[in-house]
C-alpha cells in the first residue's frame, strides 16, 4: 500500500498520524496524542481509534481497516522545557536519565545511546573490553529460508520443523533460540519481541499454551509462574 513512511504536517502535539510499513510487511497507522494525568493509563478508546482512522485517510485513502489485527497505545512523558534530559540524576548518583524523549527521539536514539554510554564509562572509570563483540548473532528465520536450506536445518535440528505459531510460521527451534541466547526471553512478550510468535492474526490464541509449556520447561519453572511480561502478569493460577 505504501513503500515508505507517510507523514502529515506536525502540530503542537507532535508529528501527527502517520502511515508506515514495517520490515515484516505489516502496516502501522497512527498515533494520535492526548494529554493525560494518569501515568498508568494505556487503554485504547473507540474515540481515539476513530480519530486515527479519520486523520490517516487524509494521507492514504485506501487503508484496509477491515484487516486490522490489533490496536495499542503507550505513554510518553512530556518535559516542560521541551528538550531532552540526558544527564546523571542530581539526587541519585550513578542513575542516568534519558528522559523527555519526544520527536525526533527515534532518529536521535543511536546518538543518545552512545552519549549515555560515554557518561557511564566516565562515571565508572571502566576500560573497554578488548574481547568485546560489537555485533550479536542474528536470528534464524526458518520461514524465510529457501526450501533446500530449510530442509538442511531441520535435518540437523528437527525442532526447526515443528511450527508453534502458525500465523507467523515460527518454529519451536526459533523459540528455543530466543530463550537461550544471551539476555534471552523469560516471558511470552519476550518471545514475541524476538521472533514474532503471537504477532499474527490470532494474536497468540493458538500458540500461547505451547509457548508457555516451552518456557516452563526451559526456565525450570511451573506453568503458573509463566508471565506475559513481568511479575504479576501470570497467565494461569494454580
N, C-alpha and C positions, 0 to 999 in steps of 0.2 A: 504493500500500500504506500509506504514511504521508504526511501533509501537512507535518509539521514534525519536528524532531529529538526523538527519544525517549531520555531519559537514565535511567540507573539510579542508585541511591544510590551516592555516591562511597565509595571505600575509601582506604587509605593509599597505594595505587598510582595514584590519580588518579580521574577521573570514570567509569572503567569502560567497558564495552561499550555503544555506542550504535547506534541505527539512524537514519539521516538521509537525506533526499532531497537530490539536488544540483540546481542550477539547470538542468541539462541533462536531468533526468528519470531519471538513474540512482539507484541506492540504494547507500549506503555502510554497511557493517556492521563494527563494531569501534571501537577496537582493544583488545587486552588489553595487559598490561605485564609484562615480565620483566627483572629486573636482570641486566646483563651487564658483564663487564670488558673485552671486546673492543670497541674503538672503531670497528671496521670491519664488524662482524657485522650484516648486514641481511637475512639469509636468513629465509624463512618456513619453518615446520615443520608437519608433519601434526598434531602435538600442539597447537600454537598455533592452527591453523585450527579444529580440533575444539572447543577451548576457547571461541573466539569464537562459533562456531555455537551451542553449548550455552547460553551465557550470554545471547546475543541473543534466543533463543527465549523466554526468560522475559518479555521485553517485547513481542515481536511474534511470535506463534506461526506465522504464515503465510508466513514468508520463503521465497521460491522459490530455494533454494540450487542447484538444478539449472541455473539460468540464470546462474550466476556467470561473469563474464568474466575477472577476474584477481584475484590476491592480492598484497599487497605489505606491506612493513614499513619502519620507519625507526628512527633513533636519536635520543634526546633526553638531553642532558647533565643530570645532577642536581646542583644546588647544595646543598652541605652545610648552609647556613644557611636553606634553604627560602625564598629570596627572590630577586627579580630582581637582576641585576648590570647597572646602567645608568650607565656612567662611563668616563672615559678611563683606559686601562691605565697603571698607575704606572710600569712599566718599558719602555713603548713609547709615548712622546709622539706624539700625533696618531692613535693607534689607539684606537677606542672600542668597548667591549664592550656587547653586548645579549645577555647570556647567562643561563643558568639559567631560561629562559622555559618554565615549566610552567603548568598551569592557574592562572588564566584567561588564558593567553597570547594566544589568538585574539582575545578581547574587548579585550585591552589593546594589541594590535598598533598600531592607529592612533595612540594616545596615546604609545606607545613611540617610534614613528617621528618624531612631532613633537618629543618631548623630545630624542632623539639629534640631530636636525637643529639644535635650538637650541644644543646643546653644540658641534657642528661649526662653526656660524656664529660663535659667540663665540670659539672657538679660532682660526679662520682670519681673523677680523675682516673678513668679506666682506659687502658690502651686497647687498640683494635686487635682482635684475634687474627693471627697470621693465617690460620687454617679456616677462617670464616668462609662459608659458601654463600655467595650473594644470590644465587638462583636456587629455587626449590624444584623438586621433581614434579613434573606435570601429572595430571590425572589421566588415566586411561579411559577413553570414552568408547566403549565397545560398539555402540550403535553407529558410530561414525567411521569405523574401520572398514576397509574393503573386506569382502567375504573371505578371501584367502587368508588375510591377516587375522581375522576374527576366529576362523577355524583353528589356526595355529595356536592362538592364545588359549582357546578353550581346551585344546588337547593338553597343554601344559597345566592349566588350572580349570577344571570343569565348572567351577563356581562362576566363571565369567559367562557361562552359557545358561545360568539359572536367572531368568528375568523376575525381579521382585516388583519393580514399578513398571507397569505395562504402558502407562500414558507416556512416560519419558524414556522407556526402554533402558532402565537402569538395572544392572545385574547385581547379584549377591557379591561377586568379586569386587565390584566398584564400591559397594557399601563397606566391605571389609577394609579396603584400601583407605577409605575416608576415616575409619575408626583408628587404624593402626599407624597412620603416618604421623610425623612429628606434630604436636599440638592437634591431635586427632579429635574427631567428633565424639561427644559424650551425650548427645540428645538427638531427638528427631529433627529439630531445626538445624542442628549442626550437620547432620547428614544431608539435609535438603540444600543447605547453602554450599556444600562442597560438590555434590554430584547430581543435584536436581531431583532426587527422589521425592515424590509428593507434590511436585510443582505443576502437574498436568491437569487435565480436565476434571478428574475425580477428586483432586485436592487431597490425596493420600487416603481416600476412603477405602481403596482396595489394599494398598501396600503397608499401611500402618501396623497391623498386627504382626506381619512377618518381620518388618524392620525392628519392631520392639523386641521380638524374640532374638534377633541377631545382636542387638545392643545388650540385652540381658546376658546372653551367653559370653560375648566377647569382653564385657566390662566386669563380669562376675558379680552381677547384682540381680536381685529379684525383679520380676516384671513390674511389681508395684513401685519400684524405685526409678523406672524409666520416665524421663521427663520430656515435655515438649521443648522447653528451652532453659529452664532454671529451676532450682528448688522451689517447690510449691506448685509446679505445673505438671505434676504427675498425672498420667493418663487414666490409670485404674487404681482402685483401692482394694486392699485385701480384706 
